[in-house]
Each structure stands twice: as structure tokens, then as C-alpha cells.
């Protein structure tokens, strides 16, 4: 093979694709859609608060009404002295959105609650009422034991113990390590490389099928060798994919950054964090375990864990495993594409390639929770699953020998599969009018 010829094919493949309208459209439309996925939930949260509802309360227990405090969502009116049926009958005329009926105390020192409204209310509304009713019942039960100042006591005894995790290196130095941070990073790396390999590999197959079905390949083969065409196409599409992906990151980041710069000031202006939680979710903030509710320990743990990770090495491993994994599967996809004339005929031949990818994905999901389990270790060493599984394990400090062995096995397998795929490609790209089978592929492999 001549590198100069491959370079010409790469240049042709790259320029032809980046000049297409479809490339330009997806390059600018996808970042807008991705930014919308980040921005829209925030905007919906800001505008999801229901209008203030007026609730009539008929409290026959005598213990709940003091706990029903007005807020931005619910305003309570004590109608306990009136007949329940009368309050319900004139609910609309008196401007009430609903009637909350609290029964008398039962033998279990509890109550039952019924809520009647003109139309169904949101779940957050009923959850807020449930929370206050339960608080009232709990306070009453405690008071029967002669305990006073319940709220003060509960605040004093309330506990929020958090395990501080550390990892100790061979030199005896300890670094903070939050398992959730490692798991999230592991999940992101595994899913990203799975999506990239699947998407870009399928792109190679589609490009080969397109040129073969249009008979353009016959003209190309007269100028370059089939193997040079295959490798040039694989590398060219990889460069196109990297270009597009880089633009997606930059444009999405710019759109999200600009939008959040406008939204967040409006969202946080003159508002306490706890009030924001209650206003947007309808939940009692005292019942929510949030980082700003317990200090900055969680934030410090995240930052400390990220600082303890060698992000440069992780980025390098990501590039290495992506390049090798992409070439491994792209060469297989190219061989499949050369053996068929349309994408409808690829299902049978594509199965042996799809199964290892799906298996790697599921092992990676398991590796998030058990990175040192035997299935995760073997999955990170077997070449057809290692690009995805090893990256899912790397945030958990995989031994260096396992990473080196995994890269070596993957590199050897990639070169071997590329060589075999080139033999299939060289014959299959010029075969027309016949639906190829695994038996045909085996014959082509044995040809000199």
C-alpha cells in the first residue's frame, strides 16, 4: 500500500463529506437540540409552579390545622366550625379550589384525610399537604409521651452522616475518592465510546454500500488499490466524525453558556436556595437532602475526587481505545458493506459485529458497580469488548499491567481484523448481482 495514495483517498473522503448540506445542517442543528435538552428542563422548572390555590380545611382532629402554613402554592382557610357538606357545596361560590377534610383522631393516634376539588390537582400539591399532615400526626404522637419543644429536639437530633472515602497509594498518601463521581465518569466514558464506535462504524458501512451500489467504486478501483480505498475511507470518515463532534461540543457549550447566563440570574435573584426548591418542586425543603443544605462537603468531595484522578491519562486512554476500537469495528463494517449491494442485506452479516458491541455495553454497565469483578476484568481484556469495558473501569484505578495488556491485545486484533477485512473488501467490492453469505466471505478469505 502507498501512503500517498491513501492520503489522496482520505482527502477526497473528508472534503466530499464536509461540503455536503447534510453535514452542515446536522453540525448546526444537533448543538441546538442538545442545548435545548439542557435548557428546556430548567425553563420548565422555572415556570412549572402552579397558581396559588385556596384550600378550605375542615379539621375534626384539632391537631393538623396549626401545621398547615400558607405558602406561594397553597393558602389555607380554617372552616372547621362549619358542616363539611356545606363547605363542599359552596366551594366554588366561596372561591375555594378544594376542601381538605381531616377526620377525628383514631385509636392509633392518627387521622385520615380526604381532599375534594373542582378539578384534579398536581402531585406536588397533594405531596405538600401530605407532608404537613404527617408532621402534625408525628408531633401529636410525640407529645403524648410528654415531650415538649419537638421541633427544637428534632433539629438537635437530626443526623446526616456521610462517609468520607479515601484511596491510599503505595507511598501512603491518601486522596479523597467519591464513588459516585467515579461511577458517573465511568458511565459517561463507556456510553460515549459505545455510541461513537457504533455510529462511526455504521457510517463507514453506509459509505461503502453507497459507492458500490452507484458503481462509483469501479472507477475508483481503476486508480487505487481496494485496500488503499478501504483504509482511506475509514480514516477519512474518522476525521469527519472528529471534526463534527468537536464542533458539536464547542457550539453546544456556547449556546448553553449564553442561555444559562441569562436564565440563572433571573432564577436566583432575591431567592433563597430553599425557597427555590419549594417553589419549583413543591417539596418541603426540610425533607430534601441537598448539598447546600448540609454545607459544601459534597461539593468538596466531588472536586477532591476529580483532582485525585489523572484526567490527562484518562483522556489519553480514551483516545487510544477509541482509535483502536474504531479501526477494529470500522474495518469489519467496511467488509460487510463491500459484501452487499444495499443496507437491507446487511442484517445477517452484521449480527456477529453487533453482538460483541452490545455485550460490551452491558458488561460496562455492570462494571460501574463492580469494576474488579471477574466479568469486568475479562471484558476489559478481550479485544472485541475492551474498548468500552476498559474505559468504564479506568476511573477506578485499574492496574497498569491490565491496561497495557488490553491495549496490546486490542492492537494485535485490530491489525489482524483489518488485514482479513481488506481481503474480503478487495473481492466483495466488485461482486454484483448475488447476495453474499458467510460461506462466500470464507471463500474470499482463502483466496490469494
N, C-alpha and C positions, 0 to 999 in steps of 0.2 A: 504494500500500500504506500502511496505517496502522500506525505503530509500536506504538500502544496495543493494537491487535488482535493483532499478532504477540506482544506481551508476554503477553497472556492465553493464547495457544496454548502459548508457552514454559512458562508457569507450570503449565498443565494437564499438559503432556507430562512435565515434571520431577516433579511431585508424584505423578502416577499411577504412574510407574516406580519412584521411590524407596520407595513404600509397598508394592510387590509383595513377596511372600515370596521369590520367586526372586532379587530384588535383595539382600535381607537375607542370604539363605543364601550366595550367591556372594561377598558382601562379607566375610563372616567365614570361609568355608571356604577360599577361594583363598589368603589370607595364611597359613593353617595349612599348606596344601600347598606353597606357595612356601618357607616357613620349613623345612619338612621336607626339601626339596631341598637346603637349605644345611646342615642339622644332621645328617641321616642319614649322609651320607658321612663326616663327622668321627667320629660314633659308631662306624660300621663300621670305620674305620681304627683306632680305639682298641681294638676287640675282635676284630680280624682276625688277630692274631698266633696262629700255630699253637702247640700244646703242644710242649714240648721233646722232640726226637726223639733217640734213641740210635742212633748210626751206627757200625757196625764197619768198620774200614778195613784193607784188605789192600794195602799199598803195596809193590809189587815194584820200583819205581823208586828208592826211598830218598830222594827229594827232596821229596815232597809232604807227608808226614805232619807235619813241623815247621811247615807253614803252615796246618794245619787246627786253628784255635784254637776252643775251646768258647765258646759264647755262649748267650743266652736261648732260642735256637731249636734249635741243634744241639749235641750232646755227642758227641765222637769217642772211640772206643776203638781203640788200635793192636792189630790182630790179624795183623800182617804175618808173624809167625813160624808161623802156623797154615795148614793147607791151605785154599784158597779154598772147595772143595766142602764141607768140614766146617763152615766158618763159616756158609755159606748154609743147610746142612741143619739146623743147630741155632740159627738166627737167632731164631726165636720163643721157644724154650726159654730162651735166654740174655737175653731181654728187649730184643733189638735191633729197631729199626723198619726197618732197611735195612743193606745191605752195599755199601760203596764199594770197587771194585776198580781199582787203578791199575796199568797194565801197566809192563813194563820200558822203559827209555829206548830209543828207536829211533835210526836213523841221522840223523834230523832234529833230534835233541836234544829230542824231545818225547815225550809219552805218550798213551795212550788211556785213557778212563775209562768204567767201567760201574757203574751203580747198580741194585741189586736190592732191592725192598722188598715187604712183605706186601700193601700196597695203594698205589695212586697217591698221590704227594705233591704239594703245591702248587708252582707255578712258582717262587716265591720261594726255596724250599728248594734246588732244583737250581741256581738262579742264584747263590746264596751259595757252593755247593760249586764251581761253575764258576769263580767269581771267584778263589777261593783256589788252585785247581789251576793256573789260568793265571798267577797271581802266582808260584807255585813254579817253573813252567817258565821264565818270563821271568828270574827270579833265577838259575836254573841256567845259562841261556844266557849271561847277562852274566858270570857267574863264570868261564866257560870262557875269557873274554878277559883273565882276571887282574884283574878289577875287584873291589875289596872295598868293604865298607860300602855296599851297594847302596841300602838304604832311606834312608840319610842323603843319598846322592848324588841319588836321585830327588826327595827333598823339596827339595833345593837347586836342582835344575834345572827342577822343575815350574813351568809358566807358566800364568797365567790372565789374559792381556792382554785388556782391554776398551776398545773405542773410546768415548771421551767425545765426544758430539755436541753442537755448539753452533749456534745460529742468530744471525746478525748483522743488526741492524736498520739503518735508514738513518742513524741517529745514531752508528753504530759500536759500539753496546753489544752485548755477547754474552750470550746466555742459554742455559743448558743445555737440551738437547732430546733426549729419548729417543724414538726412532722407534717402539718397541714401545708406549709409553704413548699416543702419538698414534694408532697403528693400533687399539688396543683401544677408545679413546674414539670413534674414527670408526666402528668396527664397532657399538658399542653404540647410538650415535645413529641410524645408518642402519637397524638392525634394529628399534629401538623405534618409530620413526616409521612404518615399514612395517607393523608389527603394529597400531599404533593406527589408522592410516588404513583398513586392511583391515577390522579388527574393527568400528570405529565406523560406517564406511560401510555395511557389511553390516547393522548394527543398524538403520540408517535405512531401508534397503530392506525389511527384515522388518516394521518397524512400519507402513510404508505398505501393504504387502500384507495385513497383518492387519486394518487398518481397512477396506480396500477389500473384502476377502472377507466380512467380517462386516456390510457395508453401513452401518457407523457413519459412514463418510465422507459419505454422502448427507445425514445430519442436520447434520454439521459444515459442509458447504458452504453450507447454507441460512443460516448465521450469519456465516461468514467467507469471504473470497475464497480460491480454491485456492492462489494464490501465497503468501498470508499463512499458510495452513496448512502449506505445504511448508517455508518458511523458519523458521516457529515450531517445527516438528518437528525440523528439522536442528539448530537452536540448543539446543532443549530436551534432545535426546539427547546433544549435546556436553557440556552441563553435568552431566548424569547420569554420563557417562563420566568426566569430570574428578573428580567427587565420589568415585566408586568407586575410581578409580585413586589418588587421594590417600589414601583410607582403606587401600587395599592397602599402600601404601608405609609408612604410619605403623604399621599393625598388624604387618606382616611384620618391620619393623625392631625393634619392641618385643619380638616373640616370639624372634627370632634373638638380640637383645642379651641378653635374660634367659637364654636357653638357653646361650649361649656363656659368660656369666658364671658358670654352674655347671660347664660341661664343661671349659673351658680350665684352671682351677686344678688340676683332677684330672689333666688331661692333661700338664701341665708340672711338677707338683710333684716336686721332688728328681730331675729328669731333665735330663741334658744334651741340647741340641738334636740332636747327632749320634746319641746313643743312641736318641732318639725316631724318627729316620729309619730306623735299622736295625731297631728293634723293630716298627714299624708296616708297613714296606715290605719288610723282609728284604733290603735292598740294602746293599752296603758303602758307608758314607757318604763314604769317601775317593774313591769313583768318581762322586759326585754333586756337580754344581756348584750350590751353594746360596748365597743372599745372605749367610747368617750364616757360611758357610764362607770367604768371601772379604772379609769386612768389610761395611761399610754403604754401599759405593759404589753398588750397585744401588738401594737404598732412597733414597739421596740424589738419584740421577738421576731417580727417579720423582717425588719431592717437588719437585725443581727444575723438572722439566718442567711439572708441574701449576701451579706458581707462575708459570711463564712464559706460561701460557695465560690469556687473558682469559675466565675461566669465566662471568662475568656476561654478556659479549657472546654467548658460545655458548648460554647459557640463553635469552637474548632471541631469538636467531635460531631456536632450537628452537621457541619459542612461535609466532613469526611463520610459519615454514614449516609448522608443524603446523596452525595455524588456516586458512591459505590452502589447504594441501593437503587438509585435511579437508573444507572447504567445496566445493572443486573436485570431489572424488570423491563426497562425500555428495549433492551436487545431482544427479550422474549416477546414483547408486544410487537416489535418490528417483524420478527419471524412469523408470528401469527398473521399480521397484516399482509405479508407477502404471499401467504398460502391461500388467501381468499380473494374474492372479487367484490364483495360487499360486506357491510358490517353485520348483516343478518346471519352470515355463515360463520361468525366468529365464536358463537356461544359454546359450542362443543370444545373447540381448541383452546378457548380462554379459561376453561374450568381449572386445569392444573396450575394456572398462574394466579387465579383469583383465590383459590382455597388457602395457599400459604399466606397471602396478604391478610385475609380475614382471620386466620388462625393467629397471626402475629398481633393483630389488633386486640383480640380477646385476651391473649396472654399478657399484653401490655396493660390492659385494664386490671388484670389480676396483680400485676407487678406493682401497681400503685400502693397496694396494701401489704404485699409480701414480696419485697424486692429481692430477698435472698432465698426464696423458696426454690426447690429443685426445678420446677417447671419454668420459672422465670430465668434461672441461670442457664438452663439448656436452650431456652428460647432465644436468649441473647447471644448464644454461640453458634447456633445453626444458621447458616448464611441466608436462607430464604426468610427467616423471621428476625434475624439480628438487627437490621437497620431500625426497626420500630421498637423492639423489646429492649435492646441495649440503651437506647436513648431514654426510655422510660425508667431505666434503673440507674442511670448515671447520676442524677441528683442525690442518690443515697450512698455515694462514695463507693463505687464498685472497685474492687482490687485492680491494680494496673495490669496484671498479667491476663485477666479476663478480657479487658478492653483490647489489649494488643492481640491476643489470640483471636478475638472476634473480628477485628479489622483484617488480620492476615487471612483467615478462612473466607471472609466475605470478598476480599480482593481476588483470591485464587478462584473462587466460584464465579465471580463476575467475569474474569478473563476467559474462563472455560465456557461459560454460557454465551458470551459474546462470540467466541470462535465457532461454537455449534450453531448459533443463530445466524451467523454470517453464511454458513454452508447452506442452511435452509433458505435464507433470503436470496442467495445467488441463483438458486434453481426456481424457487417459488415465484419470484417477481416476474418471470417470463412465462408462467404457466397460466393458460386461459381455457375457459370452457369446461372445467372439471372441478367439482367440489372436493377439496383435499381432505384427507383423513389422517389419523395418527400413523397409519401404515405408510402413507405417502411420505410423511415427514421422516420416518425412519429410513426409507429408501434414499431420500435425499441426503441424509446424514452420512450414509455409507458410500455415497458417490465421491469420487476423487476429483 
